[in-house]
Amino acid sequence: MAGGMVYIYTGEGEGKTTNALGLALRAVGHGYSAVIIQFMKGRKYIGEYKNKDRLAPEYEIHQFGREEFIDFRNPVPLDYELAEKGLEFAKEALGKKPRILVLDEINLAAHFGIVKTEDILKLLEDIPEETTVILTGRRAPEELVERADLVTEMKFVKHPFEKKVPAKEGLEY
């Protein structure tokens, strides 16, 4: 099979971004480069973003989203604009041939039409041999699932949030 691999982490359970970040960290540990592009996320206080200077230059993280959560029933024009910039940035990043390219939350962005599934598929046409692209987010479109080489679905069983336990720094963010 020519070109790099495509992994998808999807489903309603926790751990999609965490799995992708684990692979990025593993690659960095071996001296390879990992580029993380977060769609619909703009919060600088999260652990994976705060690590960027510690793990540079092999580890890069770039956010293309507002700090506020998106109302998926009523996204604002800026949400579309930032997602488009993220996709353009991903094209540039592929040119650098990183070992890992994470497109975090792109599945959910595609599900709600913030990015077009066709544009993601086009991006995936030109993956360098040495690069694995990881797509995360709930509700991965079927076209992306069909294109992927590995698909893992996270299943929700139970979560501390159900008992009103707040998210913990260093664990959930």
C-alpha positions in Angstrom: 0.0 0.0 0.0 1.5 3.3 -1.1 1.5 6.3 1.2 1.1 6.6 5.0 -1.5 5.2 7.3 -4.8 6.7 8.6 -6.0 5.9 12.1 -9.3 6.9 13.5 -10.3 7.1 17.2 -14.0 7.8 17.4 -17.0 6.9 19.5 -18.9 8.3 22.5 -16.5 7.2 25.1 -13.4 9.0 26.5 -9.9 8.6 25.3 -9.8 9.6 21.6 -7.5 12.6 22.0 -5.6 10.9 24.7 -4.8 7.9 22.5 -3.7 10.2 19.7 -1.5 12.2 22.1 0.0 8.9 23.4 1.1 8.0 19.9 2.5 11.5 19.4 4.4 11.2 22.7 5.7 7.8 21.7 7.0 9.1 18.4 8.7 12.1 20.1 10.4 9.7 22.5 12.0 8.0 19.5 13.1 11.4 18.1 10.4 11.6 15.5 8.3 14.6 14.9 4.6 14.9 15.8 2.3 17.7 14.8 -1.1 18.0 16.6 -3.7 20.2 15.0 -6.7 20.8 17.2 -10.0 21.8 15.5 -12.6 23.6 17.5 -10.3 24.0 20.4 -8.6 27.2 21.6 -8.0 26.6 25.3 -4.3 27.2 26.1 -4.5 25.8 29.7 -4.8 22.2 28.6 -1.9 19.9 29.3 -1.1 18.9 25.8 -0.8 22.5 24.8 1.2 23.5 27.9 3.7 20.7 26.9 4.6 22.4 23.6 7.7 24.2 24.7 9.0 21.2 26.8 8.8 18.8 23.9 9.8 21.1 21.1 11.1 20.9 18.4 9.8 17.4 17.8 6.3 18.1 19.3 4.1 20.8 17.8 0.6 21.7 18.7 -1.6 24.2 16.9 -5.2 25.2 17.8 -7.8 26.3 15.3 -10.8 27.1 17.4 -12.2 29.6 19.8 -11.8 29.3 23.6 -15.6 28.9 23.9 -17.4 25.7 23.0 -19.2 25.6 19.7 -22.9 25.6 19.6 -23.2 22.9 16.9 -26.8 23.9 16.1 -25.6 27.4 15.4 -21.9 27.7 14.6 -20.6 31.2 13.9 -18.7 32.1 10.7 -15.4 32.3 12.7 -15.8 28.5 13.4 -15.8 27.7 9.7 -12.9 30.1 9.0 -10.7 28.7 11.8 -11.5 25.1 10.6 -10.5 26.0 7.1 -7.3 27.5 8.3 -6.6 24.3 10.3 -7.1 22.2 7.2 -4.7 24.4 5.2 -2.2 24.2 8.0 -2.5 20.4 7.9 -1.6 20.4 4.2 1.5 22.4 5.0 2.3 20.1 7.9 2.1 17.0 5.6 4.8 18.6 3.4 7.2 18.3 6.4 6.6 14.6 6.6 6.1 14.2 10.3 5.9 10.7 11.8 2.5 11.6 13.4 0.0 14.1 12.3 -3.0 14.4 14.6 -6.2 16.1 13.4 -7.9 16.3 16.7 -11.8 16.6 16.7 -11.9 16.7 12.9 -14.4 13.8 12.9 -16.9 15.8 14.9 -16.2 19.0 12.8 -17.0 17.0 9.6 -20.1 15.5 11.2 -21.5 18.9 11.8 -20.3 20.4 8.5 -17.7 22.7 10.0 -15.2 21.1 7.6 -16.2 19.1 4.5 -15.5 15.3 4.5 -14.5 15.6 0.9 -11.7 18.1 1.8 -10.4 15.7 4.5 -10.4 12.8 2.0 -8.5 15.0 -0.5 -5.9 15.8 2.2 -5.5 12.1 2.9 -4.7 11.4 -0.7 -1.1 12.7 -0.3 0.2 11.2 2.9 3.9 10.6 2.9 5.0 7.0 3.4 6.5 7.7 6.8 3.5 9.6 8.2 0.5 8.3 10.1 -2.5 10.6 10.2 -4.7 10.3 13.2 -8.3 11.6 13.1 -10.1 11.9 16.4 -13.6 12.9 17.5 -17.0 11.5 17.9 -19.2 10.5 15.0 -16.6 9.9 12.3 -18.2 10.1 8.9 -18.5 6.7 7.2 -16.4 7.8 4.2 -13.5 8.5 6.6 -14.0 5.1 8.4 -13.9 3.4 5.0 -10.6 5.2 4.1 -8.9 4.5 7.4 -6.4 1.7 8.0 -7.2 1.4 11.7 -10.5 2.4 13.4 -11.0 2.2 17.2 -14.4 3.1 18.6 -14.4 4.2 22.3 -17.5 3.0 24.1 -19.1 4.9 27.0 -19.8 2.7 29.9 -19.6 5.1 32.9 -17.9 8.3 33.8 -17.3 10.3 37.0 -19.2 13.3 35.4 -22.3 11.3 36.0 -21.7 11.7 39.7 -21.0 15.4 39.3 -17.2 14.9 39.7 -15.5 17.9 38.1 -12.8 17.4 35.4 -9.4 17.1 36.9 -6.4 19.1 35.7 -3.7 16.7 34.4 -6.3 14.0 33.8 -9.2 15.3 31.7 -7.4 18.4 30.4 
